[in-house]
Amino acid sequence: MAGYKQLLTFRKEDLFFNEEETRTILKFIFTPTDYGIIDSLNINNHVKGFAQGLLIEAIDASYAIGFVEAIFRSTSNPTKGAMQILKTFGRKAEKH
């Protein structure tokens, strides 16, 4: 039985994404039925940190089981927003 995973927490200066990018990350992770809630969220630093932590966990989990490439290859037309966010995150996280 798997245990709970604790998301990383971030200081304000370690948050990489703006409001629009944060919403895109949440929509990338959650299902379309949650999009209305995501659109109505007040995007503060707590929500930005949550989204950034989720993205890191998603990337780690996907990488660990070798599905990152498969996810993008299996999508005939990946959204530019999600791809751009992943590229931006990769560049900014490189120094850490």
N, C-alpha and C positions, 0 to 999 in steps of 0.2 A: 504494500500500500504506500503510495507516494505521500510525502508530507507537504505541508504548505510551503510556498516559496515567498520569501520576503523581497519586495522590490527595493532597488537602490533608492536612496534619498539624495537630493541634490540641493546645494546652496543656490541662491538666486543667480549668482554669477556663473554657475555651471549649467544653467538651462539654455539649451541651444535653439529652441523653436519658438516662433511667434504664435499668435492666436490661430491664424489660418492653418499653419503647419500642424499645430496641436490637434485641431479638429480633423485634419487629414489622417494623422496617425491613429486617432481613435476610430475613425471610420474604416481604416485599413484593418484594424484588429477586431472590431465589433461588427455585428450583422446589420444589414439595412434596416431592420426593424428598430434599431437603436439610434438611427440617424436623427430623428426628431429630437430626442433627448440631447444628443451631442450638439446639435445646432442651437439648442436653448441654454446650454451651459454657460455660466459666467467663467470665462477662461482666466484663472488667476495662476499664481506660481505653483500652488498645490496641484492644480489640474495639469499644468505643464509638466511638473515633475512626475506625476502619475503616468502621463502619456509617454514621457521619455523612458521611464522605468519599464513600462510595458514593451516599448520598442526594443530596448536592450534585451529583455528576456525573450522576446520573439526571435530576435536575431540569434541569440545564443542557442536557443532550443532548436531552431532550424539548422543552424550550422552544425550543432552537435550530432544531429541525425542525418546530415547531408542533403537537406531538402531545399536550401536556398536557391540553388540553380534550377532545381526541378520546379519550384513554385513559379519562377519567372518564365521559364521555358514553356510551362503548361498553360500560361495565360497568353492568349493570342494577342491581346492588346493591353498590356499593363498600363495603369493610369500614370500619366506623367507626374502627377503630384506625388504619389507614393515613391516613385523612382527618384525624383529629385530630392525628397526628404532623406531617403536612404543614402544618397550620394553626399548630401550636405552633412549628415550625421557622421558618415565615414571620415570625411575630411576633418571635421572638428574634433572627433573623438581620437583621431590618430595620435595627437600629442599626449593623450592620457594613456 
